[in-house]
Amino acid sequence: MTSTSTPPGLARFNVLEEHAAFAALYEVCAATAWARRLLAARPYATPADLYAASDAAMAELTAVDLEEAMAGHPPIGRPRPGDPTSAREQRGMAGASEGLKAEMLELNLAYQEKFGHVFLICATGRTGEQMRDAVKQRIGNSPEQEREIVRTELGKINRIRLARLVEED
């Protein structure tokens, strides 16, 4: 395989039927506008092209679109039962003490009460303590500041999930 050829996973994604490709994208990010924009730009020559399209689409999401995307994410410390993606992404909370899990639950609720949505962070590779410290720091933000942080965190999550989608053999 040469460096200029399309990875097999991306080649498969490029030729998926439209409804199947949309479903795959919606699983990456539950914002309809984001998924539609990425779908409309197929085919992608490289994963980097797909990631750039994702970043551009993320930058254009409205507050309503961001709310839709966040609704697709379970709270930190409570991955959806039977959802290997959220369990894998939140692995840092899996071994946390009961005290830390209880503290995260309390912080999640306080955050949700203030901002009206789940605390969203790219949890991949973070410890439970790092996530707790992040929510403690971010709960003092204004809604506008927090919306832009969420946009950035969603972008990171989307890249990780897109990589899993298109870079596998």
N, C-alpha and C positions, 0 to 999 in steps of 0.2 A: 504494500500500500504506500503510495507516495503522499507527501505532506499536502499536496494540493487536492487530493480526493476527498469527497464528502464522507465523514464517518458513517458507518452503517446505521446507527441509531437515528442520525439526522436525515439520512436518505429515506429511511422508513417513515419518519415524521412528515417529510416533504410530500410523500405520495399517499398518505392516509386520506380516506374519504373525509369530506369537510366536517361532518358531524362527529366523527371519531377524533379528528384533530382538535376540534373545538373542545370536546370532552377532556382530552389529554391536557390541553392548555388550562381549562377551567379547574382541573385538579391541581395544577401548579399554582394558579392564582384565581380566586373566586370573584374577580372583577370582569364582568361581561365585556366592558369596553376594551380592557387590556387584551383579553383573549381574541376578540374580533379583529383588533388591529394587528396582532401577530399572525393570525390566520390569513388576513388579507395580503400580507407581505411574503407569503410562501411563494416559491421555494427559497430556502436559505442555502448559500454556498458553503458557509462554515458555521460552527457553533458561535464564533465571535460575532457574526452578522446577526444571529438570533438574539444573543445577549444585548447587542446594541439596540436592536428593535425593541426588546423588552424594556431597557432603560428609557428609551424615548417614549414608549407608551406609558410607562410608570410616571414620568414627568408630567404627562398631560392629564392624568386622572383627576377628576373633580373630587370634592369632599364626599359626595354621595358615592362615587366609584370606590373611594378608599374605604368607606363604611362597608360596602358590599364585599370588598376583599377581606377586611378584618373579620367579618362574620364567618368566613371560612376557616378561621383559626381557633382552636380550643385554648382555654386559659393555660398559662405556664403552670406546670405541676399537675395538670389534669388532661393528659392526651386522650383523644377519643378512643374508647375501647375498640379493639380490632383494627385500629388505624396504624399500620406500621410506619407511615411517614411521620406522623406527629410523635409517635413513641421514639423513633430514631432521632428526630430533631431535638427532642426534649430529654435526651439521655442524661444530661447533666443533673436533672432533678430526680432521676430514678433512684439513686443511692443516697439522696438527701435524708437527713434525720427527720423524725416526725416533727420536731420543733421547727425546723426550717420549712417543711411542707406546710405546717399550720401558719407560719408567718407569711409565706407566699400567698396562701389563700386569703388571708386578711388584707395583704397589700393589693392583691388582684381586685378584691371587692372595693377597696377604697379608690383605686385607680379607675375602675369601671364606673363607680358612682360619680367621680369628677369628670371623666371624659366621655362617658356613654358608650365605651367599647372596651374590648379586652386589651390588656397590656400586650403589645406586640414587640417582640425582639427576635433577631436572628439568633436562636438558641443553640444552633449547631456549634459544638466545641466549647460551650460555656458551662461553667459549674453552676450549681444551684445558688451558691453564694454570690457569684457574679451577676446572676439574673436578679436576685434579691436586691443587691446594691444598685443595679440599674433602675429598677422600679422605684426604689427610694429616692434616687436622684431625679428621675423624670417626673414624679408626681407633682413636683413644684413648678413644672413648665406651664406656660399658657397653652390653651387649646391650639392656637396657631403654630407655636413651636412644636408641640407634640405631633400635630398632623404631618409636619415636614420630617420629623424623626421617624414616624411610622412609615412614611413614603420611602425613606432610605432603607429602613429595616426590611420592608416588603421587597424592595429591589434586590437585597442580598439573598433573601429566602428564595425569590423567584429564580435567581441565577443558579443557586444550588440545586433546586428542583429541576430546572431546565437541563442542567448538566446531566443529572441522572436520567432524564428522558431521552436525550439525544446522543450521549457519548457512550452508551452501552453498545456492546457488539450484538 
